[in-house]
Amino acid sequence: MVQDQRGVILAIFRQPGTNTIEVVDAVKKLLPTFRAEVPEGVSINVMYDRSNTIRESVEDVRFSLILALALVVMVIFMFLRNIPATIIPTVALPMAIIGTFSLMYLFGYSLDNISLMAFDLVRRVRGGRRDRHA
C-alpha cells in the first residue's frame, strides 16, 4: 500500500562509480515520458530522493570553504595590517585548493581515497607507537 492506495514501488539504485545526482536527474528527465505512457488513473510519484541531501551537503561544503577563506584573509589582514601583503595569500589560497583538487583528479584520487589513506596512516602511526613502548 502506498498512501492508503494499492501501488507498486520501483526502487532505482545507481551502479558503483556513478554519480547519484546525475542518475536522479536522468530519471527525473524521463518521468514525463513514463507518465505519458501509463493509463490515466495511474500516477507516478517520487517517494524518496537521495540527491536532495547530497546537493545540500555540497552547498554546505561550498559555504564552509568560502567562510574559511574569508576568515583566513581577515585574520591575515588583522596581523599584517597591510592590504597589499594580504592580497598575496588571498590569491594563493584558492589557487592551492584548485591545484590540489586538479592533481587529485589527474591521478585518479577522490576524497574517499584520501580519507582512507589518512585513516591508514593514523592507524599505522598509533600502532607503531604501541610497538615501541612494548
C-alpha positions as CSV (number, residue, x, y, z in Angstrom):
1,M,0.0,0.0,0.0
2,V,1.3,3.4,-1.0
3,Q,-0.5,6.3,0.8
4,D,-3.5,4.0,1.5
5,Q,-3.8,3.0,-2.1
6,R,-2.6,0.0,-4.0
7,G,0.7,0.6,-5.6
8,V,3.9,-0.7,-6.9
9,I,7.3,0.6,-5.6
10,L,10.1,0.7,-8.1
11,A,13.5,1.4,-6.5
12,I,16.3,2.6,-8.7
13,F,19.8,2.2,-7.5
14,R,22.9,3.7,-9.0
15,Q,25.8,1.5,-10.1
16,P,29.1,1.7,-8.2
17,G,31.2,4.5,-9.6
18,T,28.3,6.6,-11.0
19,N,27.2,10.0,-9.8
20,T,24.0,9.9,-7.7
21,I,22.9,13.3,-8.8
22,E,23.3,12.5,-12.5
23,V,21.3,9.3,-12.1
24,V,18.5,11.2,-10.3
25,D,18.5,14.0,-12.9
26,A,18.3,11.4,-15.7
27,V,15.4,9.6,-14.0
28,K,13.5,12.8,-13.4
29,K,14.1,13.8,-17.0
30,L,12.4,10.5,-18.1
31,L,9.4,10.8,-15.7
32,P,7.2,12.9,-18.1
33,T,7.8,10.2,-20.8
34,F,6.7,7.5,-18.3
35,R,3.7,9.4,-17.2
36,A,2.6,9.9,-20.8
37,E,2.8,6.1,-21.3
38,V,0.7,4.9,-18.3
39,P,-3.1,4.9,-18.2
40,E,-4.9,8.0,-16.9
41,G,-5.7,6.6,-13.5
42,V,-2.1,5.7,-12.7
43,S,0.1,8.2,-11.0
44,I,3.9,8.0,-10.8
45,N,5.5,9.7,-7.8
46,V,8.9,10.1,-6.4
47,M,8.9,8.7,-2.8
48,Y,12.5,9.2,-1.8
49,D,15.2,11.3,-3.5
50,R,18.7,11.0,-2.0
51,S,20.1,13.7,-4.2
52,N,18.5,16.4,-2.1
53,T,20.7,15.7,0.9
54,I,23.7,15.3,-1.4
55,R,23.0,18.7,-3.0
56,E,22.6,20.3,0.4
57,S,25.8,18.8,1.6
58,V,27.7,20.1,-1.4
59,E,26.2,23.5,-0.8
60,D,27.3,23.4,2.9
61,V,30.9,22.5,1.9
62,R,30.9,25.4,-0.6
63,F,29.7,27.8,2.1
64,S,32.3,26.4,4.6
65,L,35.1,26.8,2.1
66,I,34.1,30.4,1.3
67,L,33.7,31.2,5.0
68,A,37.0,29.7,5.9
69,L,38.7,31.6,3.1
70,A,37.1,34.9,4.3
71,L,38.1,34.2,7.9
72,V,41.7,33.3,7.0
73,V,42.0,36.5,4.9
74,M,40.5,38.6,7.7
75,V,43.0,37.1,10.3
76,I,45.9,37.7,8.0
77,F,44.9,41.3,7.4
78,M,44.5,41.8,11.2
79,F,48.0,40.6,11.8
80,L,49.7,42.2,8.9
81,R,47.6,45.4,8.7
82,N,48.7,45.8,5.2
83,I,46.3,45.3,2.2
84,P,49.0,44.5,-0.4
85,A,50.5,41.9,1.8
86,T,47.1,40.4,2.4
87,I,46.3,40.1,-1.3
88,I,49.1,37.5,-1.8
89,P,47.5,34.9,0.5
90,T,44.1,35.8,-0.7
91,V,45.1,34.7,-4.2
92,A,47.3,31.9,-3.1
93,L,44.7,30.0,-1.0
94,P,42.2,29.4,-3.8
95,M,45.0,28.6,-6.2
96,A,46.3,26.0,-3.8
97,I,42.9,24.4,-3.4
98,I,42.3,24.4,-7.1
99,G,45.7,23.0,-7.8
100,T,45.3,20.3,-5.1
101,F,42.0,19.1,-6.5
102,S,43.3,19.2,-10.1
103,L,46.2,17.0,-9.2
104,M,43.9,14.6,-7.3
105,Y,41.7,14.4,-10.4
106,L,44.6,13.8,-12.7
107,F,46.0,11.0,-10.5
108,G,42.5,9.4,-10.0
109,Y,42.2,10.2,-6.3
110,S,39.0,11.1,-4.6
111,L,38.2,12.5,-1.2
112,D,37.3,8.9,-0.2
113,N,40.8,7.7,-1.2
114,I,42.5,10.5,0.7
115,S,40.3,9.8,3.8
116,L,41.1,6.1,3.7
117,M,44.8,6.8,3.4
118,A,44.6,9.2,6.3
119,F,42.9,6.6,8.5
120,D,45.5,4.0,7.5
121,L,48.3,6.5,8.3
122,V,46.9,7.2,11.7
123,R,46.4,3.5,12.4
124,R,50.0,2.8,11.5
125,V,51.4,5.6,13.5
126,R,49.4,4.7,16.5
127,G,50.3,1.0,16.0
128,G,54.0,1.9,15.7
129,R,53.9,3.9,18.9
130,R,52.4,0.9,20.8
131,D,55.1,-1.4,19.4
132,R,57.9,0.9,20.6
133,H,56.5,1.1,24.1
134,A,56.1,-2.6,24.5
